[in-house]
């Protein structure tokens, strides 16, 4: 499980029923839901939650640095609660399923000095693509 709920409690984040439900939906391993998926799951737990509340909560959590907005393929943005643990993503080219992965080596150091063009590189994003087991057998 991610530690999203614990991090939010430690920050003293005001935990309304709506915010709690959104945070609970996002809490877990390999969670990469779209805003619509978060809303659908939140509605199952709290039927009166508004779509705008979900979007506003997601925006606030991104601004706080507690979740990451991920867009790997031009599809809808996905929200990743694994914001405080270095990782990359493995994405199915067929269905879009996304998994957190932890490759060995540091991608920041993989870029040779001659290819940095004077940039002070501070971040590298690597996306691994392939077909998941379900799409391979379909």
C-alpha positions as CSV (number, residue, x, y, z in Angstrom):
1,X,0.0,0.0,0.0
2,X,1.1,3.6,-0.5
3,X,1.3,5.7,2.5
4,X,-0.9,8.5,1.2
5,X,-3.5,8.6,4.0
6,X,-0.7,8.6,6.6
7,X,1.2,11.4,4.8
8,X,-2.0,13.5,4.7
9,X,-2.7,12.9,8.4
10,X,0.9,13.9,9.2
11,X,0.5,17.1,7.3
12,X,-2.7,18.0,9.2
13,X,-4.7,18.1,5.9
14,X,-8.3,18.8,6.6
15,X,-9.9,15.4,6.1
16,X,-13.6,16.0,5.1
17,X,-15.6,12.9,4.1
18,X,-15.2,13.7,0.4
19,X,-11.4,14.2,0.7
20,X,-11.0,11.1,2.7
21,X,-12.9,9.0,0.1
22,X,-10.7,10.4,-2.7
23,X,-7.5,9.6,-0.7
24,X,-8.8,6.1,0.2
25,X,-9.5,5.4,-3.5
26,X,-5.9,6.5,-4.4
27,X,-4.2,4.6,-1.5
28,X,-2.6,1.4,-2.7
29,X,0.0,-0.3,-4.8
30,X,0.1,0.3,-8.5
31,X,-2.7,2.8,-8.4
32,X,-2.9,4.9,-11.5
33,X,-6.5,6.0,-11.9
34,X,-7.9,8.6,-14.2
35,X,-10.0,11.4,-12.6
36,X,-13.2,9.6,-13.9
37,X,-12.1,6.3,-12.4
38,X,-11.4,8.0,-9.1
39,X,-14.9,9.6,-9.3
40,X,-16.6,6.3,-10.1
41,X,-14.8,4.5,-7.2
42,X,-15.5,7.4,-4.8
43,X,-19.2,7.5,-5.8
44,X,-19.4,3.8,-4.9
45,X,-18.3,4.7,-1.4
46,X,-20.0,8.1,-1.1
47,X,-22.8,8.5,-3.6
48,X,-23.3,12.2,-3.2
49,X,-19.6,13.2,-4.0
50,X,-19.5,15.6,-6.9
51,X,-17.2,15.2,-9.9
52,X,-16.0,18.8,-9.3
53,X,-15.0,17.8,-5.7
54,X,-13.0,14.9,-7.0
55,X,-11.2,17.1,-9.6
56,X,-10.5,19.8,-7.1
57,X,-9.2,17.3,-4.6
58,X,-6.9,15.7,-7.2
59,X,-5.6,19.2,-8.2
60,X,-4.9,20.1,-4.5
61,X,-3.1,16.8,-3.9
62,X,-0.9,17.4,-7.0
63,X,-0.2,20.9,-5.8
64,X,0.8,19.6,-2.4
65,X,3.1,17.1,-4.0
66,X,1.2,14.1,-2.5
67,X,0.2,12.6,-5.8
68,X,1.8,12.7,-9.2
69,X,0.0,13.5,-12.4
70,X,1.1,10.9,-15.1
71,X,0.4,11.1,-18.8
72,X,2.4,8.6,-20.7
73,X,0.5,8.1,-24.0
74,X,-1.8,11.1,-24.7
75,X,-4.7,9.4,-23.0
76,X,-6.3,10.8,-19.9
77,X,-4.1,11.9,-17.0
78,X,-3.6,9.3,-14.3
79,X,-2.9,10.0,-10.6
80,X,-0.2,8.1,-8.8
81,X,0.0,8.2,-5.0
82,X,3.6,6.9,-5.0
83,X,4.9,10.4,-5.0
84,X,7.7,10.0,-2.5
85,X,9.3,6.9,-3.8
86,X,11.6,7.0,-6.8
87,X,10.1,4.8,-9.5
88,X,9.4,4.5,-13.2
89,X,6.4,3.2,-15.1
90,X,5.7,0.0,-17.1
91,X,2.7,0.7,-19.5
92,X,0.8,-1.8,-21.6
93,X,0.6,-0.5,-25.2
94,X,-2.7,-2.4,-25.6
95,X,-5.0,-1.5,-22.7
96,X,-3.0,1.2,-20.9
97,X,-2.5,-0.8,-17.6
98,X,0.3,0.9,-15.7
99,X,2.7,-0.6,-13.0
100,X,5.3,1.0,-10.8
101,X,8.8,-0.4,-11.5
102,X,12.1,0.1,-9.8
103,X,14.9,-0.5,-12.3
104,X,18.5,-0.8,-11.2
105,X,20.7,2.1,-12.1
106,X,20.0,5.8,-12.1
107,X,18.6,7.2,-15.3
108,X,20.0,10.7,-14.4
109,X,23.5,9.3,-14.8
110,X,22.7,7.3,-18.0
111,X,22.8,10.5,-20.1
112,X,26.4,11.1,-21.1
113,X,28.0,14.5,-20.4
114,X,28.4,15.2,-24.1
115,X,24.6,14.8,-24.5
116,X,23.6,17.2,-21.7
117,X,24.5,20.4,-23.7
118,X,25.3,22.3,-20.6
119,X,22.0,21.5,-18.9
120,X,22.0,20.8,-15.1
121,X,19.8,17.7,-15.4
122,X,17.6,17.3,-12.3
123,X,15.1,14.7,-13.4
124,X,14.7,11.8,-15.8
125,X,11.5,9.9,-16.7
126,X,11.7,6.5,-18.2
127,X,8.6,4.7,-19.5
128,X,8.8,1.0,-20.3
129,X,6.2,-0.2,-22.8
130,X,5.0,-3.6,-23.8
131,X,2.0,-5.8,-23.7
132,X,0.6,-7.1,-20.4
133,X,-0.3,-10.8,-20.0
134,X,-4.0,-10.1,-20.7
135,X,-3.2,-8.3,-24.0
136,X,-0.6,-10.8,-25.1
137,X,-3.2,-13.7,-24.9
138,X,-6.0,-11.7,-26.5
